[in-house]
């Protein structure tokens, strides 16, 4: 999953949430139902018959109206309504109603959806005109919806979907506005999603993005220079570095043209030994794993290298792909696993053997330039 696919998921969720909000605002604005019930109540009160008043209040309660709503309809005090109903109709006690689920089905379903989409008890109370305390009780005992760090089930589902799709915590923070450290903490404690495995499965399904866009002339220009002047670079310092470079004496214009054609990499002066003199050398370098996997590898797949460089390339390609996976497409700074470090050192040995430079002890490695 790329960030644009993730954005569509989040946008869909936000639109559904907005639709629910608009629906409840519309319902809240409709006074016909309450006006009709209020007129019916006035007729009952005019008869001054307590039994009829109680019957009317009971009917409203059975329809799912809260004590607050009944108070609005009848114009009487909520506490008085509560007291009357508990005295004359104890079977309508809220806990009992929950157990029997004697509530208006459509309103309960609306309330459930609002809870699932992350609306707070306060917001639902305002939108539906019901008691916050009653909403909290229904959330716990009837809907059985628990919130994870304040997130509703639907929000948790979306967050897990984004993580499983291989997006980084930084990407998800950008999409949802939630702190990436909190997202990471939830994954560690609750979701336990293997992000590297999820990202790898995503690549196996969707494929690796290919950003290569060059003409044949530009591609052959790169290919020819890389065959003669290019190297696959591996080095171990504070990190495991992998990349390519092409060196040119004084001819910086050719390297600049390659940089322009491929739209990746840097051109810089090459470091020289003090014993060297005169000629200025320049290097074209690509070390960003995203650019290596999405531009350089597709180019070398389409225009294969020859002879010794083809053997070097097969080792290089494998290391780039593994690093691309372990860094979630070059976007995550998480630690590289020991297995990759071991593979990296073995590759350095093999590449050195291809070049017939001999094998050096691992601890003495500082860098290898091949080709």
ABEGO torsion letter per residue (X at the ends): XBAAAAAAAAAAAAAAAAAAAAAAAAAAABAAAAAAAAAAAAAAAAAGBAAAAAAAAAAAAAAGBBAAAAAAAAGBBAAAAAAAAAAABAAABAAAAAAAGBBBAAAAAAAAAAAAAGBBAAAAAAAAGBBAAAAAAAAAAAAGBBBBGGBBAAAAAAAAAAAAAGBBAAAAAAAAGBBAAAAAAAAAAAAGBBAAAAAAAAAAAAEBBBABBBBAAAAAAAAAAAAAABBBBBBBBABBBBBBBBBBBGBAAAAAAAAAAAGBEBBBBBBBBAABBGBBBBBBBBABAAAAAAAAAAAAAABBBBEAAAAAAAAAAAAAAAAAAAAGGGABABBBBAAAAAAAAAAAAAAAAAAGAEBBBAAABAEBBBX
